[in-house]
Amino acid sequence: MLILIVGLVLFLGLHSLQIVRPAHDGAVAAMGDTPYRLTYSLASLAGLVLVAQGYSAWRWEGSAPILYVPPAWASHVTLLLMAFAFVALAAAYAPGHIKRTLKHPMLVAVKVWAVAHLLANGNAAAVLLFGAFLAWAVADRISVKRRERAGLIAPADFEPRWQADLAAVAIGLTVYGLFVWKLHLWLIGVSPVAMTPAA
């Protein structure tokens, strides 16, 4: 549990520097832009590794208590939500109508991903992991909205193209299909369809 918490604090803490703008600006001023970006990237990677290790160890050692039992239909809803999450994630890099409608598709993808997994997992490790990411994404979206209203950041300004939407849907659903097929089992150790641990 401790490794997971440390990883979450490190990873989400670093990604919350934009929320606490003076902390972000002060770090850039003290370190310089390039050293800051390098340190940020390496520390984020370390945090992500700790999150993965901590979650895996706590979950599979069997010590994470069950907080609730997901209903039978939850896994089906999770699969549908994750299809949307992958498309939203791809749309973050495609200047189309999906991106314009969602405004911040990356944060939408994180929120949907977190909610989907909270529906399908009721153990304490999952609730801590996905609940933390959900809380961060909500807080970050509120922060972005406030900074846009204050004129600190400019909303994305682009001419949406249908080709970008088609690309986002095609790429998102393709990657989603790969995860359902094998990647989730290989990377996480659980099949999203069978919901059984890897042998």
C-alpha positions, -999 to 999 in steps of 0.1 A, spaced: 0 0 0 28 24 9 45 20 -25 12 28 -42 6 59 -21 42 72 -26 38 67 -64 5 85 -65 18 114 -45 48 117 -67 30 113 -101 -2 132 -93 17 158 -72 39 166 -102 9 168 -125 -8 191 -101 19 218 -103 -1 234 -131 -30 236 -106 -8 254 -81 6 278 -107 31 297 -84 47 264 -75 51 255 -112 65 289 -122 88 290 -92 103 256 -101 108 266 -137 125 299 -126 147 281 -101 158 252 -124 155 266 -159 130 253 -185 150 224 -199 163 210 -166 128 214 -152 112 194 -181 139 167 -178 134 164 -140 96 165 -144 97 137 -170 120 114 -150 102 119 -117 69 113 -134 82 81 -149 95 70 -114 61 78 -99 43 58 -126 65 28 -120 59 30 -83 21 32 -89 22 1 -111 44 -18 -87 25 -8 -56 -9 -15 -71 1 -49 -85 18 -60 -52 -11 -48 -30 -38 -63 -53 -22 -97 -59 -9 -104 -24 -45 -105 -14 -43 -80 15 -64 -52 -2 -98 -54 15 -130 -56 -5 -149 -23 -1 -178 -32 -23 -188 -60 -48 -194 -46 -83 -227 -56 -98 -228 -83 -126 -235 -57 -153 -206 -34 -143 -180 -52 -165 -201 -47 -196 -205 -10 -189 -168 -7 -182 -160 -21 -217 -183 4 -233 -169 33 -213 -133 23 -221 -141 24 -258 -152 60 -254 -121 67 -232 -97 55 -259 -114 76 -286 -113 107 -263 -76 100 -256 -68 98 -294 -90 130 -300 -66 149 -277 -41 148 -305 -66 152 -334 -80 187 -341 -115 176 -349 -151 181 -337 -146 156 -309 -118 176 -294 -138 209 -297 -169 193 -281 -150 177 -252 -127 208 -248 -101 188 -228 -104 153 -241 -73 140 -222 -89 149 -189 -122 134 -201 -104 102 -210 -88 100 -175 -121 106 -158 -140 80 -179 -111 55 -174 -112 60 -136 -150 58 -133 -151 27 -156 -125 9 -134 -142 19 -102 -174 3 -115 -156 -30 -121 -133 -31 -91 -143 -29 -55 -110 -36 -36 -92 -10 -17 -62 -9 -40 -84 -1 -70 -105 24 -52 -74 42 -40 -57 42 -75 -87 51 -97 -103 73 -71 -70 94 -69 -68 98 -106 -105 107 -108 -101 134 -81 -70 148 -98 -87 150 -132 -117 168 -117 -95 192 -98 -74 198 -129 -104 205 -151 -117 230 -126 -83 247 -125 -81 249 -163 -116 264 -164 -107 291 -139 -74 299 -156 -92 302 -189 -117 326 -174 -89 346 -158 -72 349 -192 -41 330 -179 -44 304 -207 -61 306 -240 -87 280 -250 -76 259 -280 -83 277 -312 -84 256 -343 -107 247 -373 -121 213 -366 -117 187 -394 -138 156 -399 -107 138 -410 -93 143 -376 -124 128 -360 -122 98 -382 -86 93 -373 -94 96 -336 -122 71 -338 -101 47 -359 -70 49 -338 -89 49 -305 -110 19 -313 -80 0 -328 -59 5 -296 -90 -4 -275 -94 -36 -295 -58 -45 -289 -62 -39 -252 -93 -61 -250 -77 -87 -271 -43 -92 -254 -26 -60 -242 -45 -56 -210 -38 -92 -200 -1 -88 -209 5 -55 -192 -19 -57 -162 -23 -94 -158 -61 -94 -161 -83 -100 -191 -110 -73 -194 -133 -98 -209 -127 -129 -187 -116 -109 -157 -92 -137 -147 -56 -133 -137 -29 -143 -161 -14 -177 -155 
